[in-house]
Amino acid sequence: MKPRRISIEGLNSFIDKQEIDFCKLTERGLFGIFGPTGSGKSTILDAMTIALYGDISRGSRDYINSNKNELKVSYEFEIGPKGNRKIYKVERCIKRDKKDKSRYNTSVARLIDITGEEPQILSDKKRDTDEKVKEILGLSFDDFTRSVVLPQGKFSDFLKLQPSNRNNMMERLFGLERYGNDLIKKVKRHRDIYKEKLLVVNTQIEGFGDISSELYENKKAELEVLIDEEKTLKDENKRLNEKYKKYGDVWELKNELKGYMDKMNKLKEKEDYINELKLKLNSGKRALSIKPFADRVNGLNGDVVKSEGKLKNLNKAFEDKKKLFTAAEDDYKKALSRKNNELPILIRREGELNQAIEIEDKKGILEKEKDAALKEYFKVKDEYEGHEKDLKEITDNKDLCQKTIDNLTFEKGKIKVEPEKRNKVVEGSRVEEKYNEALRTVESLNLEYNKIQQLIVSEKKAYEEALNSKNSAFEEGKNLSNSLDKILKSCPGDEETVLKSSEKVETLKHEYEEILSSTALKEKYEKEKKDAELLFKNEKTAFDKMHSKLDKAKSKENEIKNNIEKLKEKNMAYILSLELSEGKPCPVCGSVHHTVKPQDFDEGKLKAEELKLSELENQIVELENEDKNIQIKIAEYEKVIQIKNEEILKLRDKIGDKESSSIKSVIDLKENELDTLKENIKLWKKKVEDCRGELEIKNNAKVKLLSVEAKAGESLNKNIEKLNEISAKRDENGKLLESLKAQYENYKKLLNTEDISGLLNKINLMDKKFEELSS
């Protein structure tokens, strides 16, 4: 199991909602949770345990913060093999009991699979969630607290567990139950099954404990007799079934024939109506055959009207075009006349213009030749002036050389310098050299001072810019933080809101499907009721007809019975004489001698009547049977109609005044709202991510700007220190320069010159010249 995120509210020291993103913490590898005692380190593990199992491992029942009446935890974790990782989110809300504050009740316990794009609720009840978590992790609460989340000082309890308990826990921890406990249970289960089977077999063997071979043979013979009887009965049953099937088919065919006869009678009753419909159908067919032609005629009439309108429009357009053509023709004639008049003049002008163009071209060529000649002229002129200048310079040099010779001759007597003056000039030159060196040093220091001062100004500006950028970045970061807070506060909803909306939509869909199915079922029952009512009506008609037949048959039966009774009464003596025999007393007079013979009667007539009576009785029995069958069917149809009525009433009560169309529109509305909510949440998450990304960029920029500010400040301070050092050196060299300047000025006054070095050089040159002149 790999934790991803956890949200805690109301648990021990976590009063307000706090969220921990383990994914960010693990981006750089391992991480640790540090803090003083009581800061809430163990509470994070307690929150995981409560989210997964609804309890904590430290044995305390007072873990809801005293300022809160409920705690909420939401824990997101990842589990499974590398190729099939699953991400789950478990949420729990535990509240204090209103009556007994020391007791806690779980109001929300939900497990959600958030691996895919659409989250799936796996359970939303406490017991189901506990079982599902146990199934996913493969650990009970005790196993989890002993192996994964060990409370402080409880590791020794894990080590002190009984070997069997420790083995069981390790099996559950590594998913080896099928090789341990499960395998043992399976073996025991099979052993118990076979023990029961063995016990049954032993009991049966004990039941046959006193059986002998003679008794066994007798029982075997009885069994064979019973098998033969069973076979005979089966054959008889088969024969009777075939007979029943045969007569059953006849009965069904008879009923089918009756149904067809009823249909034929009904159709005969509607024969006139059917003939009328046939006439209408033939008329309709003829009308349909004519209709295309009629439609075409109507269409052609419409086309004629449209064509006439178009023809009028075309005639009008033709007249307009004709007028335009006439006007254009007049314009053309005028233009042609103008062309004929003006063309000769234009041709003459064209010739003149062509001559002017030729003259202009010749002028351009002459100007080019003129420019080339001028260039050549100026070139020759420049060469001439150059030669004149060279000649002048040679003449000037000649005059200068002559003057120099004269001057050298004149100055030869002057160039001899006194040694004392030479020494003064040398000393003055040294002072001048030191003064110039000190001046160069001061100027160098001034340049460096100005340079560093400019650098300090630019660095100060850069420092101020870095400071402003830092302040601006901090302000922007603050604004982004405020924006992020506003975005977080404007959250359109969380996954719980989406889930609740999804549940509402699913409930409405379920209700909509129930209404549709109930409506379809109601329509089906109404159709079945209608069919049953029709069949009931038909059976009722058949029942009335059957009763009429039965009454007639019974009336005729009574009539035949009366006739037979009359014939029997009329010929009673003859009947009695037939039953008398000589020596037996007469039942009427008691005589044993029967000498009087009664008159004969028509015995055939009596038998004919009795035969009629027998046939009629059979017919009455058949009619009564058929009447019973019809009554049974009527009762069945009445029962079906009653049941269907009850079902229809139930469905009507169930449907009530709900309309599927209104519910469907509500579902569509809710689904659109849900889609909008999902899209808003998606956009909100993107805004949050973008804002957090920008905030992170700004924070990184702040760090960089802090570094830039620090570097700029450090460089500025170094340059200020350097400037101070240069300023001190400059002041020191300034004092030296003032001292040298005073000496330098004295030597200049003494030697009556502004350029002592020049004077020294001049003396040296004069010495050389004197030597040259002397030589």
Buried (B, 14 or more C-beta within 10 A) or exposed (E): BEBBBBBBBBBBEBBEEBEBEBEEBEEEEEEEEEEEEEEBBBBBBBBBBBBBBBBBBBEEEEBBBEEBEBBBBBBBBBEBEEEEEBBBBBBBBBBBEEEEEEEBEBEBBBBBBBBEEEBEEBBBBBEBBBEBBBEBBBBBBBBBBBBBBBBEEBEEEBEEBEEEBBBBBBBBBEEBBEEBBEEEEEEEEEEEEEEEEEEEEEEEEEEEEEEEEEEEEEEEEEEEEEEEEEEEEEEEEEEEEEEEEEEEEEEEEEEEEEEEEEEEEEEEEEEEEEEEEEEEEEEEEEEEEEEEEEEEEEEEEEEEEEEEEEEEEEEEEEEEEEEEEEEEEEEEEEEEEEEEEEEEEEEEEEEEEEEEEEEEEEEEEEEEEEEEEEEEEEEEEEEEEEEEEEEEEEEEEEEEEEEEEEEEEEEBEEBEBEEEEBEBBEBBBBBBBBBEEBBEBBEBBBEBBEEBBEBBEEBBEBBEBBBEBBEBBBEBBEEBBEBBEEBEEEEBBEBEBBBEBBEBBEEBBEBBEBBBEBBEBBEBBBEBBEBBBEBBEBBBEBBEEBEEBBEEBBEBBEBBBEBBEEBBEEBEBBBBBEEBEEEEEBEEEEEEEBEEEEEEBEEEEBEEBBEBBEEBBEBBEEBBEBBEBBEEBBEBBBEBBEBBEEBBEBBEEBBEEBEBEEBBEBBEEBBEEBEEBBEBBEEBEEBBEEBEEBBEEBBEBBEBBBEBBEEBBEBBEEBBEBBEEBBEBBEEBBEBBEEBBEBBEEBBEBBEBEEBBEBBEBBEEBBEBBEEBEE
